[in-house]
Every structure is written in C-alpha cells, then in structure tokens.
Amino acid sequence: MTAPVFLTGATGFLGMEVLVRLLEKGDRDVVALVRGADRAAAEERLEGTLAKLWRDPSPYRDRVRAVPGDLTAPGLGLDEADRARVASECGAVLHCAASISFDLPLEEARQINVEGTREVIALAREAKANGGLERFLHVSTAFVAGEHPGTFGESDLAVGQTFRNTYEQTKSESEHLVAEAEDLAPVVARPSIVMGESDSGWTPAFNVLYWPLRAFSRGLFDRVPALAHGRVDVVPVDYVADGIVHLLDRDETGVFNLVAGRGAPTVDDLLDMGHKRFGRDRPELVDVGEPTALADGAVYVPYFDMELEFDDSRARSVLGPAGITCPRLEDYFSRLIDYAEKARWGKIAITREEAREQAVGAPA
C-alpha cells in the first residue's frame, strides 16, 4: 500500500469525487480533515458524505478516517496527536477545500482560501521534515485569470488582471502562496466551471451554471447579459477528479489547467443546447450592464461575457496519453439535464452509485 493521503475538502463536491476514486482504486488510505467539534462529529459528517456516494459504504469505510479540524483555525484545528500522526504517516497532501462562494466579504474569503492554504502548506512541510511526504497537490481554479482578456496559460498567474469577485481574488492569492512553496515541489490543478459527471450527470451541487439553465428551462427570462462569442469553459467533475488522482501518482510538478480550453462552447452554443433541450425560445443577448430577469443570479452574470480562452497544453500532454480527456459539453449536456430533472434540481437525494446505475444504457 502507498502511504495515506491527507485530503481536505472531502465533504465537498470535487473532494467527494476525488475521495471515491482513491477508495475504489484501493492502493491508498485516506485521512480526511473534516470540520467538527470533536471526532464523533467529524466521523458523522464523513458518514453523511459516504452515504451520498454509495448505498452501502461499508466496503470502503475502514480505509478512510476523519480527523476533526477547521481550515480557518491555527494549525488547522488539529489536536497534537492527530497532527503528529498525519505528519508522520501521510505521503501526500491534497488540498481541495475552499470556499467557492462568490460574494463572501474579502477578509472572510481570505481566512478560508488564503490562510487555510497557508496552514495546509505548514502541515505539508512538517510531513516533509519527517521524511514521508512525496506529493503536495493544491486545487486552485482557472479563474485566477480574473478578467484577463485573450489566452491564459498554465505558466500565467500574475498578468495584471482584476477580479470579478472575492473567490477569484483569494484563490489567486492562495496560488501565490503555493508557488512560493518551492521546497514542496507543488502540483497545482486549475479546473474551470465544474459540472456533474459526464456519464451519469450526478452532482450534489446545483450552483453556477445550473442556476441559469434551470431558469432557461422554466422560461424565466427573455434577455441575457452576455457575449454571443464569449467562451463558457465547462468541465465535468469526472475529468477533473480523474486528472487530480492521475497527477497525484506521477512525478510531475507545476500547473495544469483542467479546462475545456479550445473545446469550450460559446454562449451562442450554450443557448442552442438549451433551446433544443427545453423547447424554449432563445433569449435576446444584451449588454452586461442592462437590467434583466437574471438579477437574482447576478454573481454568475460576469461569466457569460468573457473574452478569455484557457491554454491547457500541459494538461493534455500529461493526461491525454492516460486516456483522460475533457469531453465536449454538447456530448453530455443531455445527461446533465436528465439527472438534474430526475433529482428535481437538488430536491431529491440520489446516490452517485444509483445515478451511475440508472445511466447505464441511457441515450446521450
């Protein structure tokens, strides 16, 4: 067995997908940092996460354990014994946890995304000092690009960009911290907009692009503030999680944009998909400053007028030979919507296992 992975964010959407792959792969145990007042509370929260993945998680239960902590607390809130055990046993640190809220006050977002990353780096350095750390992988976001126009590559970080929200800004600041931790030979994975699984549509999180898609399906708007040619870079969570787990096992360092890149649809493409699926008229595209019925989703509006394309050359060169490629949204769009409608856009709980079983043999 390979040394265990210390995983943050295991109870979040992407973290769950990474966790399920690590457990099903079977060559690593997982130590998950889980927010909780004590060990019993952390284990109970982890149990709830596993119940979203499998009907019966018992075959995997003894290979993952929760340690109670808090990303915003000094020392990650770990007690002395837990911290010493993690630092001595874990061969990899995989930092998935973050606040993905777009509208948190800046200092609150910094406490989670920046200071939390600083604390994870400190723990990784302890593990390295103990001689056991082999890999440090940090999950960032492609939107550290902010409002940069044109192409944003894997070697780009500070390019004079401004940011749409505190999420982008603090993820950029945290990535700067990781870049400075050269002693850890870090790997940085930058996903774009993460959607459900491409083969089953499964997701427990109906946010970002799901909100306007649901509104479109219900005919709630006839005008959209967007650029017809603007790119909407969307990736299925399986591509991102497969990429992260693959990078965890390779002798690679540096940044990987886990994005659709040149294959990303335009706003116009996305409206066509919605028109065909929902049978609704295409809304009129208007300038971003104009008032529309999308006011309730104002935090998402800036992602529909981007003149930005991500370069993912390194990611494709490393992941492609392993058969890990990003499918085009048009090839799995119907599966995303099938699942969303079956789950009533998050009102009905369906395990990942059940969603995958139901999707077998279903049309694309």
C-alpha positions in Angstrom: 0.0 0.0 0.0 1.1 3.5 -0.8 1.3 5.9 2.2 -2.1 7.6 3.0 -3.3 10.8 1.5 -4.2 13.7 3.8 -7.3 15.2 2.0 -9.0 18.5 2.7 -12.4 19.2 1.2 -13.6 15.6 1.2 -17.2 16.6 2.0 -17.4 19.0 -1.0 -18.4 18.0 -4.5 -15.0 17.8 -6.1 -13.5 16.4 -2.9 -16.1 13.6 -2.9 -15.2 12.6 -6.4 -11.5 12.5 -5.6 -12.3 10.5 -2.4 -14.4 7.9 -4.3 -11.6 7.4 -6.8 -8.9 7.0 -4.1 -11.0 4.5 -2.2 -12.2 2.5 -5.2 -8.7 2.4 -6.6 -7.7 0.7 -3.4 -3.9 1.5 -3.1 -4.1 4.3 -0.6 -5.9 5.0 2.7 -7.3 8.5 3.2 -7.1 10.8 6.2 -9.8 13.4 5.7 -9.8 16.8 7.5 -13.5 17.3 8.4 -15.0 20.2 10.2 -16.4 19.1 13.5 -16.4 19.9 17.2 -14.9 16.5 18.0 -14.0 13.2 16.5 -17.6 11.8 16.7 -19.0 14.9 14.9 -16.3 14.7 12.2 -17.0 11.0 11.7 -20.7 11.6 11.5 -20.2 14.2 8.8 -17.9 11.9 6.9 -20.6 9.1 7.1 -23.1 11.5 5.5 -20.7 12.2 2.7 -20.1 8.4 2.0 -23.8 7.9 2.0 -24.1 10.3 -0.9 -21.7 8.1 -2.9 -22.8 4.5 -2.2 -25.9 2.8 -0.9 -23.6 0.8 1.3 -20.2 2.4 2.0 -19.1 -0.4 4.4 -16.6 -2.0 1.9 -14.6 1.3 1.9 -15.3 2.5 5.4 -12.2 1.2 7.1 -9.9 2.9 4.5 -10.9 6.4 5.4 -10.9 8.2 8.7 -11.9 11.6 9.7 -9.8 13.9 11.8 -11.7 16.8 13.3 -10.3 20.2 12.4 -11.0 23.6 10.8 -9.4 25.1 7.8 -9.7 28.6 9.4 -8.2 27.7 12.7 -4.5 27.9 13.7 -2.8 24.6 12.9 -6.0 23.5 11.1 -7.6 23.0 14.5 -5.8 19.6 14.7 -5.0 18.3 18.2 -1.4 17.5 18.9 -1.8 13.7 18.5 -3.7 13.9 15.2 -1.2 16.4 13.7 1.8 14.3 14.7 0.2 11.2 13.2 -0.7 12.9 9.9 2.7 14.4 9.6 4.4 11.1 10.2 2.1 8.8 8.2 0.9 10.7 5.2 2.8 10.5 1.9 0.7 13.1 0.1 -1.3 16.2 0.9 -4.2 17.0 -1.4 -5.8 20.4 -0.7 -9.2 20.5 -2.2 -11.0 22.6 0.4 -12.1 26.1 -0.3 -15.0 28.5 -0.1 -16.5 28.7 -3.6 -18.9 31.5 -2.6 -18.6 34.4 -5.0 -19.9 37.0 -2.6 -18.2 36.5 0.7 -16.5 39.6 2.2 -12.9 39.7 1.2 -11.4 39.1 4.7 -13.7 36.2 5.3 -12.8 34.6 1.9 -9.1 35.2 2.7 -9.4 33.4 6.1 -10.7 30.3 4.3 -8.9 30.3 1.0 -5.6 32.0 1.8 -4.9 31.4 5.5 -6.3 27.9 5.1 -3.8 27.2 2.4 -1.0 28.7 4.5 -1.9 26.2 7.2 -2.0 23.2 4.8 1.4 24.2 3.5 2.8 24.3 7.0 1.4 20.8 7.7 2.9 19.5 4.4 6.3 20.9 5.4 6.0 19.0 8.7 5.3 15.8 6.8 8.3 16.5 4.5 10.6 17.1 7.5 9.5 13.7 8.8 10.7 12.2 5.5 7.4 10.8 4.3 5.9 13.5 2.0 6.1 12.5 -1.7 3.4 14.8 -3.2 1.7 18.1 -2.5 -1.2 18.9 -4.7 -3.3 22.1 -4.5 -6.6 22.6 -6.2 -6.9 26.1 -7.5 -9.2 27.5 -10.2 -8.7 28.5 -13.8 -10.4 31.8 -12.9 -7.3 33.0 -11.1 -7.2 34.5 -14.6 -9.8 37.1 -13.4 -10.8 39.5 -16.1 -7.7 38.9 -18.2 -8.6 39.0 -21.9 -7.2 36.6 -24.5 -5.3 33.4 -23.7 -4.4 32.4 -20.1 -1.8 29.7 -19.9 -0.6 27.3 -17.3 2.5 29.4 -16.7 0.4 32.5 -16.2 -0.6 33.8 -12.7 0.1 37.5 -12.2 -0.7 39.2 -15.5 -2.1 42.5 -14.2 -5.7 41.1 -14.1 -8.5 42.4 -12.0 -11.0 40.0 -10.4 -14.8 39.7 -10.6 -15.3 38.6 -7.0 -13.5 37.6 -3.8 -13.4 34.0 -4.8 -11.2 34.6 -7.8 -9.0 37.1 -5.8 -8.4 34.8 -2.8 -7.8 31.8 -5.0 -5.2 33.8 -6.8 -3.6 34.9 -3.5 -3.5 31.3 -2.3 -1.9 30.1 -5.5 0.8 32.6 -5.0 1.5 31.1 -1.6 1.7 27.6 -3.2 4.1 28.9 -5.9 6.4 30.2 -3.2 6.5 26.8 -1.5 9.1 25.5 -4.0 10.5 23.2 -1.3 7.3 21.1 -1.6 7.6 20.8 -5.4 3.8 21.6 -5.6 1.4 20.5 -8.3 -1.5 22.9 -9.0 -4.7 21.8 -10.6 -6.9 24.5 -12.0 -10.4 23.4 -13.0 -12.8 25.8 -14.7 -16.6 25.6 -14.1 -17.2 22.1 -12.7 -20.5 20.4 -13.7 -21.8 16.9 -13.0 -20.4 13.6 -14.2 -20.3 13.2 -17.9 -21.6 9.7 -17.9 -24.3 9.9 -15.2 -24.9 13.6 -14.7 -24.6 13.1 -11.0 -23.9 16.1 -8.8 -24.9 17.1 -5.3 -24.3 20.8 -6.0 -26.7 22.7 -8.3 -24.9 26.1 -8.5 -23.1 28.3 -11.0 -24.3 27.2 -14.5 -27.2 25.1 -13.1 -29.0 28.2 -11.9 -29.3 29.9 -15.4 -30.0 26.6 -17.0 -32.9 25.9 -14.7 -34.2 29.4 -15.2 -34.0 28.8 -19.0 -35.9 25.6 -18.7 -38.7 27.4 -16.9 -38.8 30.3 -19.4 -38.0 32.8 -16.7 -36.1 35.2 -18.8 -36.1 36.5 -22.4 -33.0 38.7 -22.2 -29.5 37.6 -21.2 -26.5 39.9 -20.5 -23.8 38.0 -22.4 -21.5 38.0 -25.4 -22.5 35.5 -28.1 -18.9 34.6 -28.9 -17.9 34.6 -25.2 -16.5 31.2 -24.0 -18.2 29.3 -21.3 -15.5 26.9 -20.1 -17.2 24.0 -18.5 -15.8 20.6 -17.4 -17.4 17.5 -16.0 -16.3 16.6 -12.5 -15.1 13.2 -13.6 -12.5 14.8 -15.9 -11.2 17.0 -13.1 -11.1 14.2 -10.4 -9.5 11.7 -12.8 -6.9 14.3 -13.6 -6.2 15.1 -10.0 -5.8 11.4 -9.0 -3.6 10.8 -12.0 -1.3 13.8 -11.2 -1.1 12.6 -7.6 0.6 9.4 -8.8 3.0 11.0 -11.3 6.3 12.7 -10.9 5.1 16.0 -12.2 5.2 19.5 -10.8 3.8 22.8 -11.8 0.4 24.0 -13.0 -2.2 22.1 -15.0 -5.3 23.9 -16.4 -8.1 21.3 -16.2 -10.4 23.0 -18.6 -12.2 22.6 -21.9 -9.9 25.1 -23.5 -10.3 25.3 -27.3 -13.3 22.9 -27.0 -15.2 25.3 -24.7 -18.7 26.2 -26.1 -19.6 29.8 -26.7 -22.6 31.5 -25.1 -24.3 31.1 -28.5 -23.6 27.3 -28.5 -25.0 27.0 -24.9 -28.2 28.8 -25.9 -28.6 26.4 -28.8 -28.3 23.5 -26.5 -30.8 24.9 -24.1 -33.2 25.8 -26.9 -33.1 22.3 -28.3 -33.4 20.6 -24.9 -36.1 22.8 -23.3 -38.1 23.9 -26.3 -37.8 27.5 -25.2 -37.1 30.5 -27.4 -33.6 31.7 -27.4 -33.3 34.8 -25.2 -32.0 38.0 -26.6 -28.4 38.8 -25.8 -27.9 42.3 -24.3 -25.1 44.3 -22.8 -24.0 43.2 -19.4 -25.0 46.4 -17.8 -28.6 46.2 -18.8 -31.2 45.0 -16.2 -32.7 41.6 -16.9 -34.7 38.9 -15.1 -31.3 37.4 -14.2 -30.8 39.9 -11.4 -31.1 37.1 -8.8 -28.2 35.3 -10.4 -26.1 38.5 -10.7 -23.0 36.8 -9.3 -22.9 34.5 -12.3 -23.5 37.1 -15.0 -19.8 38.1 -15.4 -19.1 34.5 -16.6 -21.1 35.0 -19.7 -19.2 37.9 -21.2 -15.6 36.6 -21.1 -13.3 37.1 -23.9 -10.9 34.5 -22.4 -9.6 31.2 -23.5 -7.6 28.8 -21.4 -4.5 27.1 -22.7 -4.3 23.5 -21.3 -1.3 22.2 -23.4 0.5 20.7 -20.4 -2.6 19.0 -19.0 -3.4 17.5 -22.4 0.1 16.3 -22.9 0.2 14.5 -19.5 -3.5 13.3 -19.1 -4.2 12.5 -22.8 -1.8 9.5 -23.0 -3.6 8.1 -19.9 -7.0 8.4 -21.7 -8.1 11.3 -19.6 -9.7 13.9 -21.9 -12.3 16.5 -21.5 -15.5 15.7 -23.5 -17.3 18.5 -25.3 -20.3 19.9 -23.4 -22.7 19.1 -26.2 -21.8 15.4 -25.9 -23.0 15.1 -22.3 -25.3 18.1 -21.9 -28.5 16.0 -22.0 -27.2 13.7 -19.3 -26.6 16.7 -17.0 -30.1 17.8 -17.6 -31.6 14.3 -17.3 -30.1 14.0 -13.9 -31.0 17.5 -12.8 -34.6 16.9 -13.7 -34.6 13.5 -12.0 -33.2 15.0 -8.9 -35.6 18.0 -9.2 -32.6 20.3 -9.3 -31.3 19.1 -5.9 -34.5 18.4 -4.1 -34.3 14.6 -4.3 -31.2 12.8 -3.0 -29.8 10.2 -5.3 -26.5 8.5 -4.5 -23.7 8.5 -7.1 -23.9 4.8 -7.3 -27.6 4.9 -8.1 -27.2 7.6 -10.7 -24.5 5.6 -12.4 -26.6 2.5 -12.5 -29.6 4.4 -13.9 -27.4 6.0 -16.6 -26.2 2.6 -18.0 -27.7 2.2 -21.4 -29.4 5.6 -21.3 -29.1 7.7 -24.5 -26.6 10.6 -24.5 
